[in-house]
Amino acid sequence: MSLLRVLLAIIFPPLAVIDRGCGSVLIVFLLTCCGWVPGVIAALIILNKH
């Protein structure tokens, strides 16, 4: 997980997980629409997985 990805996950979470697949982007986008904090947390969790 690079610093650029972490900053991107904080600023716009769906863009940070764009290479993880359509499902991840959709989940993070929906969580971001519900609230910014859940989207950031989901993006960081997805980025932390190997």
C-alpha distance matrix in Angstrom:
0.0 3.8 6.8 8.4 6.5 7.1 10.5 11.2 10.7 13.1 15.5 15.7 13.8 15.3 14.2 10.5 11.1 13.8 12.8 12.6 16.4 19.2 19.4 15.9 16.7 20.2 19.3 16.9 19.6 22.3 20.7 20.1 23.8 24.9 23.1 20.2 18.9 18.7 16.8 14.1 14.0 14.0 11.2 8.9 10.4 10.0 6.3 6.4 9.0 9.2
3.8 0.0 3.8 5.4 5.3 6.4 8.8 9.9 10.6 12.7 14.5 15.2 14.2 15.9 14.1 10.6 12.3 14.5 13.8 14.6 18.2 20.9 21.5 18.1 18.2 21.7 21.3 18.5 20.7 23.7 22.2 21.0 24.6 26.0 24.0 20.8 19.8 20.3 18.1 15.2 15.8 16.2 13.0 11.0 13.4 13.0 9.2 9.9 12.7 12.7
6.8 3.8 0.0 3.8 5.4 5.1 6.2 8.5 9.7 10.7 12.4 14.0 13.7 16.0 14.2 11.1 13.7 16.0 16.1 17.0 20.4 22.6 23.2 19.7 19.3 22.7 22.1 18.9 20.8 23.8 22.0 20.3 23.9 25.3 22.9 19.4 18.5 19.7 17.6 14.3 15.5 16.6 13.5 11.4 14.5 14.7 11.2 12.0 15.3 15.9
8.4 5.4 3.8 0.0 3.8 5.5 5.2 6.1 8.5 9.9 10.5 11.7 11.9 13.8 11.4 8.8 11.9 13.6 14.0 15.6 18.8 20.7 21.8 18.4 17.4 20.8 20.9 17.6 18.9 22.3 21.0 19.0 22.2 24.2 22.0 18.5 18.4 19.5 16.9 14.0 15.9 16.6 13.0 12.1 15.3 14.9 11.5 13.4 16.3 16.9
6.5 5.3 5.4 3.8 0.0 3.8 5.5 5.0 6.0 8.6 9.8 10.1 9.2 10.9 9.0 5.7 8.4 10.6 11.2 12.2 15.4 17.3 18.2 14.7 14.0 17.5 17.3 14.2 15.9 19.1 17.9 16.3 19.7 21.5 19.7 16.4 16.1 16.7 13.9 11.4 13.0 13.1 9.5 8.8 11.9 11.1 8.0 10.4 13.1 14.0
7.1 6.4 5.1 5.5 3.8 0.0 3.8 5.4 5.0 6.3 8.7 9.9 9.0 11.8 10.9 7.7 10.2 13.1 14.1 14.4 17.6 19.3 19.4 15.7 15.3 18.4 17.5 14.1 16.1 18.9 17.0 15.4 19.0 20.3 17.9 14.5 13.7 14.6 12.5 9.3 10.7 11.8 8.7 7.1 10.6 11.1 8.3 9.8 13.2 14.9
10.5 8.8 6.2 5.2 5.5 3.8 0.0 3.8 5.4 5.1 6.2 8.5 9.0 12.1 10.7 8.5 12.0 14.2 15.8 16.7 19.5 20.7 21.2 17.7 16.5 19.4 18.9 15.3 16.4 19.4 17.7 15.3 18.6 20.2 17.6 13.9 13.7 15.5 13.2 10.1 12.5 13.9 10.9 10.0 13.8 14.2 11.7 13.5 16.9 18.5
11.2 9.9 8.5 6.1 5.0 5.4 3.8 0.0 3.8 5.4 5.1 5.7 6.4 8.8 7.0 5.4 9.1 10.9 12.9 14.2 16.6 17.5 18.4 15.1 13.3 16.3 16.3 12.8 13.5 16.8 15.7 13.2 16.3 18.5 16.4 12.9 13.5 14.7 11.8 9.4 12.3 12.9 9.5 10.0 13.5 13.1 11.0 13.7 16.5 18.1
10.7 10.6 9.7 8.5 6.0 5.0 5.4 3.8 0.0 3.8 5.6 5.5 4.1 7.3 7.2 5.1 7.8 10.5 12.7 12.9 15.3 16.1 16.2 12.7 11.5 14.2 13.5 9.9 11.3 14.3 12.6 10.6 14.1 15.8 13.7 10.4 10.5 11.2 8.4 5.9 8.6 9.1 5.9 6.6 10.2 10.1 8.7 11.3 14.1 16.3
13.1 12.7 10.7 9.9 8.6 6.3 5.1 5.4 3.8 0.0 3.8 5.9 6.1 9.8 10.1 8.7 11.5 14.1 16.5 16.6 18.9 19.4 19.2 15.8 14.5 16.6 15.6 11.9 12.9 15.3 13.2 10.7 14.0 15.3 12.5 8.9 8.8 10.8 8.7 5.7 8.8 10.6 8.4 8.5 12.1 13.0 11.8 13.7 16.9 19.4
15.5 14.5 12.4 10.5 9.8 8.7 6.2 5.1 5.6 3.8 0.0 3.8 6.4 9.4 9.0 9.0 12.2 13.9 16.7 17.6 19.4 19.5 19.9 16.8 14.7 16.7 16.5 12.7 12.6 15.4 14.0 10.8 13.5 15.5 13.0 9.3 10.6 12.8 10.3 8.3 11.9 13.2 10.8 11.7 15.3 15.5 14.3 16.8 19.7 21.9
15.7 15.2 14.0 11.7 10.1 9.9 8.5 5.7 5.5 5.9 3.8 0.0 3.8 5.9 5.9 7.0 9.7 10.9 14.1 15.0 16.3 16.0 16.6 13.8 11.2 13.1 13.4 9.8 9.3 12.4 11.7 8.6 11.1 13.7 12.0 8.9 10.8 12.0 8.7 7.9 11.6 11.8 9.3 11.4 14.5 14.0 13.4 16.4 18.7 20.9
13.8 14.2 13.7 11.9 9.2 9.0 9.0 6.4 4.1 6.1 6.4 3.8 0.0 3.8 5.5 5.3 7.0 9.1 12.2 12.2 13.6 13.6 13.6 10.5 8.6 10.7 10.4 6.6 7.4 10.5 9.4 7.2 10.5 12.6 11.2 8.5 9.6 9.6 6.0 5.5 8.7 8.2 5.6 8.3 11.0 10.4 10.3 13.3 15.3 17.7
15.3 15.9 16.0 13.8 10.9 11.8 12.1 8.8 7.3 9.8 9.4 5.9 3.8 0.0 3.8 5.4 5.6 6.4 9.9 10.1 10.7 10.1 10.7 8.2 5.3 7.7 8.5 5.5 5.4 9.1 9.4 7.9 10.3 13.0 12.7 10.8 12.4 11.6 7.8 8.7 11.3 9.5 7.2 10.6 12.4 10.7 11.1 14.6 15.7 17.8
14.2 14.1 14.2 11.4 9.0 10.9 10.7 7.0 7.2 10.1 9.0 5.9 5.5 3.8 0.0 3.8 5.5 5.2 8.6 10.2 11.3 11.3 12.9 10.4 7.6 10.6 12.0 9.2 8.9 12.7 13.1 11.2 13.5 16.4 15.8 13.4 15.0 14.8 11.0 10.9 13.7 12.3 9.2 11.8 14.2 12.2 11.5 15.1 16.5 18.0
10.5 10.6 11.1 8.8 5.7 7.7 8.5 5.4 5.1 8.7 9.0 7.0 5.3 5.4 3.8 0.0 3.8 5.7 7.9 8.9 11.2 12.3 13.3 10.2 8.6 12.0 12.5 9.5 10.7 14.2 13.7 12.2 15.3 17.5 16.5 13.8 14.4 14.2 10.7 9.6 11.8 10.7 7.0 8.8 11.4 9.5 8.0 11.6 13.3 14.8
11.1 12.3 13.7 11.9 8.4 10.2 12.0 9.1 7.8 11.5 12.2 9.7 7.0 5.6 5.5 3.8 0.0 3.8 5.5 5.4 7.6 9.1 9.9 6.7 5.9 9.6 10.1 8.0 9.8 13.0 12.9 12.4 15.4 17.4 17.0 14.9 15.3 14.1 10.8 10.6 11.9 9.6 6.4 8.9 10.2 7.3 6.9 10.7 11.3 12.7
13.8 14.5 16.0 13.6 10.6 13.1 14.2 10.9 10.5 14.1 13.9 10.9 9.1 6.4 5.2 5.7 3.8 0.0 3.8 5.6 6.4 7.4 9.6 7.7 5.8 9.4 11.2 9.8 10.4 13.8 14.7 14.0 16.3 18.8 18.9 17.0 18.1 16.9 13.3 13.6 15.4 13.0 10.0 12.7 13.9 10.8 10.4 14.1 14.3 15.1
12.8 13.8 16.1 14.0 11.2 14.1 15.8 12.9 12.7 16.5 16.7 14.1 12.2 9.9 8.6 7.9 5.5 3.8 0.0 3.8 5.6 8.3 10.5 8.9 8.5 12.0 13.5 12.6 13.8 16.9 17.6 17.4 19.8 22.1 22.1 20.2 20.9 19.5 16.1 16.1 17.2 14.7 11.7 13.6 14.3 10.8 10.0 13.4 13.0 12.8
12.6 14.6 17.0 15.6 12.2 14.4 16.7 14.2 12.9 16.6 17.6 15.0 12.2 10.1 10.2 8.9 5.4 5.6 3.8 0.0 3.8 7.1 8.1 6.2 7.4 10.6 11.3 11.0 13.0 15.5 16.0 16.5 19.0 20.8 21.0 19.5 19.7 17.7 14.8 15.0 15.4 12.4 10.2 12.1 11.8 8.1 8.4 11.4 10.2 10.5
16.4 18.2 20.4 18.8 15.4 17.6 19.5 16.6 15.3 18.9 19.4 16.3 13.6 10.7 11.3 11.2 7.6 6.4 5.6 3.8 0.0 3.8 5.6 5.6 6.5 8.8 10.3 11.1 12.4 14.6 15.8 16.7 18.5 20.5 21.3 20.4 21.0 18.7 15.7 16.8 17.3 13.9 12.3 14.9 14.4 10.7 11.8 14.8 13.3 13.7
19.2 20.9 22.6 20.7 17.3 19.3 20.7 17.5 16.1 19.4 19.5 16.0 13.6 10.1 11.3 12.3 9.1 7.4 8.3 7.1 3.8 0.0 3.8 5.5 5.2 6.1 8.6 10.0 10.4 12.2 14.3 15.2 16.4 18.5 19.9 19.4 20.5 18.1 15.1 16.9 17.8 14.3 13.1 16.3 16.0 12.6 14.2 17.3 16.1 17.0
19.4 21.5 23.2 21.8 18.2 19.4 21.2 18.4 16.2 19.2 19.9 16.6 13.6 10.7 12.9 13.3 9.9 9.6 10.5 8.1 5.6 3.8 0.0 3.8 5.5 5.1 6.1 8.6 9.8 10.6 12.3 14.1 15.3 16.7 18.3 18.3 18.9 16.0 13.6 15.8 15.9 12.2 12.0 15.2 14.1 11.1 13.6 16.3 14.8 16.3
15.9 18.1 19.7 18.4 14.7 15.7 17.7 15.1 12.7 15.8 16.8 13.8 10.5 8.2 10.4 10.2 6.7 7.7 8.9 6.2 5.6 5.5 3.8 0.0 3.8 5.4 5.2 6.1 8.4 10.0 10.6 12.0 14.2 15.5 16.3 15.7 16.1 13.4 10.8 12.4 12.6 9.0 8.3 11.4 10.7 7.6 10.1 12.8 11.9 13.8
16.7 18.2 19.3 17.4 14.0 15.3 16.5 13.3 11.5 14.5 14.7 11.2 8.6 5.3 7.6 8.6 5.9 5.8 8.5 7.4 6.5 5.2 5.5 3.8 0.0 3.8 5.6 5.2 5.9 8.6 9.9 10.3 12.1 14.2 15.1 14.3 15.4 13.3 10.1 11.9 13.2 10.1 8.7 12.3 12.6 9.9 11.5 14.8 14.6 16.4
20.2 21.7 22.7 20.8 17.5 18.4 19.4 16.3 14.2 16.6 16.7 13.1 10.7 7.7 10.6 12.0 9.6 9.4 12.0 10.6 8.8 6.1 5.1 5.4 3.8 0.0 3.8 5.5 5.0 6.1 8.6 9.7 10.5 12.4 14.2 14.3 15.7 13.2 10.5 13.3 14.3 11.1 10.9 14.6 14.6 12.3 14.5 17.5 17.1 19.2
19.3 21.3 22.1 20.9 17.3 17.5 18.9 16.3 13.5 15.6 16.5 13.4 10.4 8.5 12.0 12.5 10.1 11.2 13.5 11.3 10.3 8.6 6.1 5.2 5.6 3.8 0.0 3.8 5.4 5.3 6.2 8.5 10.0 10.8 12.3 12.7 13.4 10.3 8.3 11.3 11.5 8.2 9.1 12.6 12.0 10.3 13.2 15.7 15.3 18.0
16.9 18.5 18.9 17.6 14.2 14.1 15.3 12.8 9.9 11.9 12.7 9.8 6.6 5.5 9.2 9.5 8.0 9.8 12.6 11.0 11.1 10.0 8.6 6.1 5.2 5.5 3.8 0.0 3.8 5.5 5.1 6.0 8.6 9.8 10.3 9.8 10.5 8.2 5.2 7.8 8.9 6.1 6.2 9.9 10.3 9.1 11.3 14.0 14.5 17.3
19.6 20.7 20.8 18.9 15.9 16.1 16.4 13.5 11.3 12.9 12.6 9.3 7.4 5.4 8.9 10.7 9.8 10.4 13.8 13.0 12.4 10.4 9.8 8.4 5.9 5.0 5.4 3.8 0.0 3.8 5.5 5.0 6.2 8.7 9.8 9.6 11.6 9.9 6.8 9.8 11.8 9.7 9.4 13.1 14.0 12.7 14.5 17.5 18.1 20.7
22.3 23.7 23.8 22.3 19.1 18.9 19.4 16.8 14.3 15.3 15.4 12.4 10.5 9.1 12.7 14.2 13.0 13.8 16.9 15.5 14.6 12.2 10.6 10.0 8.6 6.1 5.3 5.5 3.8 0.0 3.8 5.4 5.1 6.4 8.7 9.9 11.8 9.4 7.7 11.3 12.5 10.4 11.4 14.9 15.2 14.4 16.8 19.3 19.7 22.6
20.7 22.2 22.0 21.0 17.9 17.0 17.7 15.7 12.6 13.2 14.0 11.7 9.4 9.4 13.1 13.7 12.9 14.7 17.6 16.0 15.8 14.3 12.3 10.6 9.9 8.6 6.2 5.1 5.5 3.8 0.0 3.8 5.4 5.0 6.2 7.4 8.3 5.6 4.7 8.5 9.2 7.8 9.5 12.5 12.8 12.9 15.3 17.4 18.1 21.4
20.1 21.0 20.3 19.0 16.3 15.4 15.3 13.2 10.6 10.7 10.8 8.6 7.2 7.9 11.2 12.2 12.4 14.0 17.4 16.5 16.7 15.2 14.1 12.0 10.3 9.7 8.5 6.0 5.0 5.4 3.8 0.0 3.8 5.4 5.0 4.7 7.2 6.3 4.1 7.3 9.5 9.0 9.5 12.4 13.8 13.9 15.4 17.9 19.3 22.3
23.8 24.6 23.9 22.2 19.7 19.0 18.6 16.3 14.1 14.0 13.5 11.1 10.5 10.3 13.5 15.3 15.4 16.3 19.8 19.0 18.5 16.4 15.3 14.2 12.1 10.5 10.0 8.6 6.2 5.1 5.4 3.8 0.0 3.8 5.4 6.9 9.9 9.1 7.8 11.0 13.1 12.4 13.1 16.2 17.4 17.2 19.0 21.5 22.7 25.7
24.9 26.0 25.3 24.2 21.5 20.3 20.2 18.5 15.8 15.3 15.5 13.7 12.6 13.0 16.4 17.5 17.4 18.8 22.1 20.8 20.5 18.5 16.7 15.5 14.2 12.4 10.8 9.8 8.7 6.4 5.0 5.4 3.8 0.0 3.8 7.0 8.9 7.7 8.1 11.4 12.5 12.2 13.9 16.6 17.2 17.7 19.9 21.9 23.0 26.3
23.1 24.0 22.9 22.0 19.7 17.9 17.6 16.4 13.7 12.5 13.0 12.0 11.2 12.7 15.8 16.5 17.0 18.9 22.1 21.0 21.3 19.9 18.3 16.3 15.1 14.2 12.3 10.3 9.8 8.7 6.2 5.0 5.4 3.8 0.0 3.8 5.7 5.9 6.7 9.0 10.5 11.3 12.7 14.8 16.0 17.1 18.8 20.5 22.2 25.6
20.2 20.8 19.4 18.5 16.4 14.5 13.9 12.9 10.4 8.9 9.3 8.9 8.5 10.8 13.4 13.8 14.9 17.0 20.2 19.5 20.4 19.4 18.3 15.7 14.3 14.3 12.7 9.8 9.6 9.9 7.4 4.7 6.9 7.0 3.8 0.0 3.8 5.7 5.3 6.3 8.8 10.2 10.7 12.5 14.5 15.6 16.5 18.4 20.6 23.8
18.9 19.8 18.5 18.4 16.1 13.7 13.7 13.5 10.5 8.8 10.6 10.8 9.6 12.4 15.0 14.4 15.3 18.1 20.9 19.7 21.0 20.5 18.9 16.1 15.4 15.7 13.4 10.5 11.6 11.8 8.3 7.2 9.9 8.9 5.7 3.8 0.0 3.8 5.4 5.1 6.2 8.6 9.9 10.6 12.3 14.3 15.3 16.5 18.8 22.3
18.7 20.3 19.7 19.5 16.7 14.6 15.5 14.7 11.2 10.8 12.8 12.0 9.6 11.6 14.8 14.2 14.1 16.9 19.5 17.7 18.7 18.1 16.0 13.4 13.3 13.2 10.3 8.2 9.9 9.4 5.6 6.3 9.1 7.7 5.9 5.7 3.8 0.0 3.8 5.5 5.1 6.1 8.5 9.9 10.5 12.2 14.1 15.3 16.9 20.5
16.8 18.1 17.6 16.9 13.9 12.5 13.2 11.8 8.4 8.7 10.3 8.7 6.0 7.8 11.0 10.7 10.8 13.3 16.1 14.8 15.7 15.1 13.6 10.8 10.1 10.5 8.3 5.2 6.8 7.7 4.7 4.1 7.8 8.1 6.7 5.3 5.4 3.8 0.0 3.8 5.5 5.2 6.1 8.6 9.9 10.5 12.1 14.1 15.7 19.0
14.1 15.2 14.3 14.0 11.4 9.3 10.1 9.4 5.9 5.7 8.3 7.9 5.5 8.7 10.9 9.6 10.6 13.6 16.1 15.0 16.8 16.9 15.8 12.4 11.9 13.3 11.3 7.8 9.8 11.3 8.5 7.3 11.0 11.4 9.0 6.3 5.1 5.5 3.8 0.0 3.8 5.5 5.1 6.1 8.6 9.9 10.5 12.1 14.6 17.8
14.0 15.8 15.5 15.9 13.0 10.7 12.5 12.3 8.6 8.8 11.9 11.6 8.7 11.3 13.7 11.8 11.9 15.4 17.2 15.4 17.3 17.8 15.9 12.6 13.2 14.3 11.5 8.9 11.8 12.5 9.2 9.5 13.1 12.5 10.5 8.8 6.2 5.1 5.5 3.8 0.0 3.8 5.5 5.2 6.2 8.6 9.9 10.5 12.7 16.3
14.0 16.2 16.6 16.6 13.1 11.8 13.9 12.9 9.1 10.6 13.2 11.8 8.2 9.5 12.3 10.7 9.6 13.0 14.7 12.4 13.9 14.3 12.2 9.0 10.1 11.1 8.2 6.1 9.7 10.4 7.8 9.0 12.4 12.2 11.3 10.2 8.6 6.1 5.2 5.5 3.8 0.0 3.8 5.5 5.1 6.1 8.5 9.8 11.0 14.5
11.2 13.0 13.5 13.0 9.5 8.7 10.9 9.5 5.9 8.4 10.8 9.3 5.6 7.2 9.2 7.0 6.4 10.0 11.7 10.2 12.3 13.1 12.0 8.3 8.7 10.9 9.1 6.2 9.4 11.4 9.5 9.5 13.1 13.9 12.7 10.7 9.9 8.5 6.1 5.1 5.5 3.8 0.0 3.8 5.4 5.1 6.1 8.5 10.2 13.2
8.9 11.0 11.4 12.1 8.8 7.1 10.0 10.0 6.6 8.5 11.7 11.4 8.3 10.6 11.8 8.8 8.9 12.7 13.6 12.1 14.9 16.3 15.2 11.4 12.3 14.6 12.6 9.9 13.1 14.9 12.5 12.4 16.2 16.6 14.8 12.5 10.6 9.9 8.6 6.1 5.2 5.5 3.8 0.0 3.8 5.5 5.0 6.0 8.8 11.9
10.4 13.4 14.5 15.3 11.9 10.6 13.8 13.5 10.2 12.1 15.3 14.5 11.0 12.4 14.2 11.4 10.2 13.9 14.3 11.8 14.4 16.0 14.1 10.7 12.6 14.6 12.0 10.3 14.0 15.2 12.8 13.8 17.4 17.2 16.0 14.5 12.3 10.5 9.9 8.6 6.2 5.1 5.4 3.8 0.0 3.8 5.5 5.1 6.6 10.3
10.0 13.0 14.7 14.9 11.1 11.1 14.2 13.1 10.1 13.0 15.5 14.0 10.4 10.7 12.2 9.5 7.3 10.8 10.8 8.1 10.7 12.6 11.1 7.6 9.9 12.3 10.3 9.1 12.7 14.4 12.9 13.9 17.2 17.7 17.1 15.6 14.3 12.2 10.5 9.9 8.6 6.1 5.1 5.5 3.8 0.0 3.8 5.4 5.5 8.6
6.3 9.2 11.2 11.5 8.0 8.3 11.7 11.0 8.7 11.8 14.3 13.4 10.3 11.1 11.5 8.0 6.9 10.4 10.0 8.4 11.8 14.2 13.6 10.1 11.5 14.5 13.2 11.3 14.5 16.8 15.3 15.4 19.0 19.9 18.8 16.5 15.3 14.1 12.1 10.5 9.9 8.5 6.1 5.0 5.5 3.8 0.0 3.8 5.5 7.7
6.4 9.9 12.0 13.4 10.4 9.8 13.5 13.7 11.3 13.7 16.8 16.4 13.3 14.6 15.1 11.6 10.7 14.1 13.4 11.4 14.8 17.3 16.3 12.8 14.8 17.5 15.7 14.0 17.5 19.3 17.4 17.9 21.5 21.9 20.5 18.4 16.5 15.3 14.1 12.1 10.5 9.8 8.5 6.0 5.1 5.4 3.8 0.0 3.8 6.5
9.0 12.7 15.3 16.3 13.1 13.2 16.9 16.5 14.1 16.9 19.7 18.7 15.3 15.7 16.5 13.3 11.3 14.3 13.0 10.2 13.3 16.1 14.8 11.9 14.6 17.1 15.3 14.5 18.1 19.7 18.1 19.3 22.7 23.0 22.2 20.6 18.8 16.9 15.7 14.6 12.7 11.0 10.2 8.8 6.6 5.5 5.5 3.8 0.0 3.8
9.2 12.7 15.9 16.9 14.0 14.9 18.5 18.1 16.3 19.4 21.9 20.9 17.7 17.8 18.0 14.8 12.7 15.1 12.8 10.5 13.7 17.0 16.3 13.8 16.4 19.2 18.0 17.3 20.7 22.6 21.4 22.3 25.7 26.3 25.6 23.8 22.3 20.5 19.0 17.8 16.3 14.5 13.2 11.9 10.3 8.6 7.7 6.5 3.8 0.0
